[in-house]
Amino acid sequence: MAWLPDQTGNGKLNTMCSIKKLSRLIVRQTSPQAAPWAARVHVGSLVIRAAIGKNGVSVAKREGDGKTPAGRFQLRQGWFRGDRMLRLCCTPGLKLLRSNLGWCDQRGSRLYNRPIASGDRLRHENLWRDDAIYDVVFVTSHNERPRIQGAGSAIFFHLARSDYSGTEGCIAISKDDMRRLLPRLGRKVILEIKT
C-alpha cells in the first residue's frame, strides 16, 4: 500500500497501489456506424469511453491526416500539470510538466517527433495549454525508432474534451477515467490500437 495525498492535501491510505499493474490497453473504434473518432479503451474486463483521431484509424499514418495509427506502441514518458492535478505517487514515468515543453512536428527537422522548447522557431505542439487536455499526457512510441519524416508525430495518450470530439491522432479519455487508470499502469504498458 502507498500513502497518497487526497485532494485537500491531507493524507489517506490508498490501496490502489497494491493491485496488479496493467501491461496492455486495447483501443478499438466503437462501430462502423458511429463517428470515426468514437472509441473504447479495453482494460482487462473494464471498458472506457475514448476519443481517437477525427478521421479514424490508419495503418499508414501520415502527418496531419487526423488519423490514429494502428499498431502496438509503448507508453513512454508522461507529464502532469502540477498546478491543476496532484501527482499519484505510484504512477511510473509521470513527471511534472514544465510550461516550456513542446513536441516538434515540423517535417524535415532533425527534431521531428521529439521534445522541443515551446517558442522555438520550428513548428511544434505546445504541451502547456489553456484547455485541460494535456493536464495528464503520455507520449507513445509511435514513429520513434526508426523515426520516419512525415509518418506522424505527437501521438499522445491524454485527456478528452468534454464532448469526446476527435483528436488529431491521439487517444483521449476523461479526467476521471485517467485518474482511475494512472495508479494501475505498470512500467511497460503497451497501447494496442486495432483497425
C-alpha positions, 0 to 999 in steps of 0.5 A: 500500500502507498500513502497518497495525498487526497485532494485537500492535501491531507493524507489517506491510505490508498490501496490502489497501489497494491493491485496488479499493474496493467501491461496492455490497453486495447483501443478499438473504434466503437462501430462502423456506424458511429463517428470515426473518432468514437472509441473504447479503451479495453482494460482487462474486463473494464471498458472506457469511453475514448476519443481517437483521431477525427478521421479514424484509424490508419495503418499508414499514418501520415502527418496531419491526416487526423488519423490514429495509427494502428499498431502496438506502441509503448507508453513512454514518458508522461507529464502532469500539470502540477498546478491543476492535478496532484501527482499519484505517487505510484504512477511510473514515468509521470513527471511534472510538466514544465510550461516550456515543453513542446513536441516538434512536428515540423517535417524535415527537422532533425527534431521531428517527433521529439521534445522541443522548447515551446517558442522555438522557431520550428513548428511544434505542439505546445504541451502547456495549454489553456484547455485541460487536455494535456493536464495528464499526457503520455507520449507513445512510441509511435514513429520513434525508432526508426523515426520516419519524416512525415509518418506522424508525430505527437501521438499522445495518450491524454485527456478528452474534451468534454464532448469526446470530439476527435483528436488529431491522432491521439487517444483521449479519455476523461479526467476521471477515467485517467485518474482511475487508470494512472495508479494501475499502469505498470512500467511497460504498458503497451497501447494496442490500437486495432483497425 
